[in-house]
Amino acid sequence: MPSILITSTDPSQHANYDRWLQRLESDIQLRYLTPGMDIGAEIAATDGLLLPGGGDPDPALYGRPELLHLCNVDAARDTLEFTAIREAVDRQLPVLGICRGMQVMNVALGGTLIADLPTSGFDAHHRTAGEDRVHAIRILPDTLLQSIGAVADSDVNSAHHQGIDLVAPRLAVSASCADGTVEALEWRQPSGKPFLLLVHWHPERLSADHPLADSIGHAFLNAIRTSHSTP
């Protein structure tokens, strides 16, 4: 049975991802990768990696320690995910990153972040009164994301206060919104590389018929099945 690892320091906070993927594919094993586990062994025994939402990456990781006061850092997640990302990339595993997952993957591959969008002159993207914001995004043509969603633009939910600043050298922007905030990343040169999609919105919280929700989950799961069947 194909398996997916979900990185977490508190699995109870990530039940939405579990329910979403199980709804899309019941014949899949979902396991949590938590601090203290043998990361290399766990990555070697799985078929894909999901980097979910959560706290902020430490700005020291992208050379801006003076921005710490703007961040809600999850240092344990940083340590866990930097190692998991390195192992997953080395093993050519499919990766899906959502919200923080997008940010930490960008940092791990050499990119940087905007520590706080509102105080940096961007529109507010974080939750308000406990509800996700909604805004429009534009999807670049001839990208993995465009092939998955089959749309050129869409409204998405939004619950992040950080953004992508410098894009990691191996990544490329595949969606953005009107204020210039990067909304999706994927491989710059995807040929010969495994599935990689990083999005700032939360597909697991969107309706099933949204063009950028279940379609993303199905694309990830299809890549997982291919990874599982490849020796």
C-alpha positions in Angstrom: 0.0 0.0 0.0 1.4 3.4 -0.9 2.3 5.6 2.0 2.7 9.4 2.7 4.6 11.0 5.6 3.1 14.2 7.0 5.6 16.3 9.0 4.2 17.6 12.4 5.1 18.4 15.9 1.4 18.0 16.9 -0.5 15.6 14.6 -3.8 16.6 16.3 -3.4 20.0 14.5 -3.2 18.4 11.1 -6.3 16.1 11.0 -7.7 18.1 8.1 -5.0 16.9 5.8 -5.5 13.3 6.9 -9.2 13.4 6.2 -8.8 15.2 2.9 -6.4 12.6 1.5 -8.3 9.6 2.9 -11.5 11.0 1.2 -9.6 11.1 -2.1 -7.9 7.7 -1.7 -8.8 5.2 1.0 -6.1 2.8 -0.1 -3.3 4.9 1.2 -1.3 4.8 4.4 -0.8 8.1 6.1 1.8 8.4 8.8 3.2 11.4 10.8 6.8 12.2 10.9 7.5 13.8 14.3 10.7 14.9 16.2 12.7 12.0 17.7 11.9 9.6 14.8 14.6 8.3 12.5 14.0 10.7 9.6 16.2 8.9 7.1 14.6 5.5 7.8 11.1 6.9 7.7 11.7 8.7 4.4 13.3 5.6 2.9 10.1 3.7 3.8 7.6 6.1 2.3 6.4 7.1 -1.2 5.7 10.8 -0.7 6.1 13.8 1.7 3.4 16.3 2.7 4.6 19.5 4.3 1.5 21.0 6.0 0.7 24.5 7.4 1.9 25.6 10.8 4.2 28.1 12.6 6.8 30.3 10.9 10.3 29.1 9.8 13.0 30.8 11.9 14.2 33.9 9.9 17.8 33.0 10.9 17.5 30.1 8.5 17.4 32.6 5.6 19.9 35.1 7.1 17.5 37.5 8.8 17.6 36.8 12.5 16.6 40.4 13.3 13.1 39.6 12.0 12.5 37.1 14.8 10.0 39.5 16.6 7.7 39.3 13.6 7.6 35.5 13.6 5.9 32.7 15.5 8.7 30.2 15.1 8.4 26.4 15.3 12.0 25.4 15.7 11.3 21.7 16.1 9.4 21.7 12.8 12.3 23.6 11.2 14.8 20.9 12.2 12.5 18.1 11.3 11.5 19.4 7.9 15.0 20.6 6.8 16.2 17.0 7.2 13.1 15.5 5.7 13.3 17.8 2.7 16.9 16.9 2.1 16.2 13.2 2.3 13.1 13.5 0.1 14.8 15.4 -2.6 17.8 13.0 -2.5 15.4 10.0 -2.9 13.3 11.7 -5.6 10.0 11.6 -3.7 6.9 13.5 -4.6 6.4 16.5 -2.3 3.3 18.6 -1.7 3.8 21.7 0.4 0.9 23.8 1.8 1.2 27.3 3.4 4.2 26.9 5.8 5.1 23.8 3.8 5.7 26.1 0.8 7.7 28.5 2.8 10.0 26.0 4.5 10.7 24.2 1.2 11.7 27.5 -0.4 14.0 28.3 2.5 15.5 24.8 2.6 16.4 25.1 -1.1 18.0 28.5 -0.7 15.2 31.0 -0.9 14.1 33.7 1.6 10.8 34.9 3.1 9.0 38.1 3.7 8.6 37.7 7.5 5.3 39.7 7.7 3.3 40.8 4.7 1.1 43.5 6.3 4.2 45.4 7.7 6.0 45.0 4.4 3.4 46.8 2.3 1.4 43.9 1.1 -2.3 43.1 1.4 -3.4 41.1 4.4 -3.4 37.4 3.7 -3.9 36.0 7.2 -7.1 34.7 8.8 -9.4 37.2 10.4 -12.0 36.5 13.1 -11.1 32.8 12.7 -12.0 32.7 9.0 -9.8 32.3 6.0 -9.5 35.3 3.7 -10.3 34.9 0.0 -8.5 36.5 -2.9 -7.8 36.0 -6.6 -4.7 34.4 -8.1 -3.4 34.3 -11.6 -1.8 31.0 -12.7 1.1 31.0 -15.2 0.6 29.1 -18.4 2.6 25.9 -19.2 3.1 25.1 -15.5 2.3 22.0 -13.5 -0.3 23.9 -11.6 -2.1 25.0 -14.8 -2.2 21.5 -16.1 -3.7 20.3 -12.8 -6.3 23.0 -12.3 -7.0 23.7 -16.0 -7.8 27.4 -15.1 -5.9 30.6 -15.7 -7.2 32.3 -12.6 -9.2 31.5 -9.5 -10.2 32.6 -6.0 -8.4 30.8 -3.2 -8.5 30.8 0.6 -5.7 32.5 2.5 -4.4 32.1 6.0 -0.7 33.2 6.0 1.1 36.3 7.2 4.4 35.5 5.6 5.4 35.4 1.9 8.0 34.3 -0.5 10.8 36.9 -1.1 13.7 35.4 -3.1 12.6 32.3 -4.9 15.0 29.4 -4.4 17.2 28.8 -7.5 15.7 25.4 -8.3 12.1 26.7 -8.0 9.9 28.8 -10.2 6.7 30.8 -9.6 3.5 29.2 -11.0 0.9 31.5 -9.4 0.7 34.9 -7.8 -1.9 37.5 -6.7 -2.5 41.1 -7.6 -0.2 42.5 -4.8 2.7 40.5 -6.2 2.6 37.8 -3.5 3.8 34.4 -4.7 1.1 31.9 -4.4 2.6 28.7 -5.9 6.0 27.3 -6.7 7.2 24.2 -8.6 10.4 23.0 -10.1 12.1 25.5 -12.5 13.4 22.6 -14.6 10.9 19.7 -13.9 12.3 17.2 -16.5 13.5 14.1 -14.7 12.3 15.3 -11.3 9.5 14.0 -9.1 6.2 15.8 -8.5 6.6 19.0 -6.5 3.9 21.5 -5.9 4.0 24.2 -3.2 0.9 26.4 -2.6 0.1 29.1 -0.1 -3.7 28.3 0.0 -5.2 25.4 1.8 -6.8 22.9 -0.7 -7.8 20.7 2.2 -10.2 23.4 3.3 -11.7 24.2 -0.1 -14.9 22.7 -1.5 -14.4 19.4 -3.4 -15.4 21.0 -6.7 -12.9 23.9 -6.5 -10.5 23.7 -9.4 -7.5 24.0 -7.1 -8.5 21.7 -4.3 -9.1 18.0 -4.9 -7.4 18.2 -8.3 -4.1 19.0 -6.4 -4.7 16.1 -4.0 -5.4 13.7 -6.9 -2.3 14.8 -8.8 -0.2 14.3 -5.6 -1.7 10.8 -5.0 -1.1 9.8 -8.6 2.5 10.7 -8.2 2.6 8.7 -5.0 1.2 5.6 -6.7 3.8 5.9 -9.4 6.6 6.3 -6.8 5.3 3.2 -5.0 5.3 1.1 -8.1 8.8 2.1 -9.2 11.6 -0.1 -7.7 
